[in-house]
């Protein structure tokens, strides 16, 4: 099974009982057409929503922690460089 990362949806439309999603990934060759059973998609939406919210929260926490660590690193680097320079 081939895995791709979907970067964005290019086209979204429906026909009788089917939702069609055309998307692209980071690689131009990763253009994908997905046909989703409409009823199954509706059943999956609450879980997909919760999982997306959880993933965004994890990403925000990771980014915040990176900046906290960076701030500490900068403080340590500048700690010994305060005051007058020794001759």
C-alpha positions, 0 to 999 in steps of 0.5 A: 500500500502506498502512503501519501501526505495530503497537502490540500484538497483541489476538488470536492464534489458529490454524486449519488451516494459518493463524495469525490475528493481530489487532493495533492501532496507534497510531491506533484506526482501525489495527485489522488482521487478518493471516492468515499461512500457518503454514509460512511463519511458521515459516520466517520466525521465525528472521529475525524474531527476529534482526531484533527483537533487532537493533532493540531493541539499536539502540534501547537504544544510541540511548537510552544515547547520548541520556543521555550527551549530556544528561549532557555538556550538563548538565555544560557548563551547570553548569561556569561556575556553580560557586563564589561568585557575583561581586558 
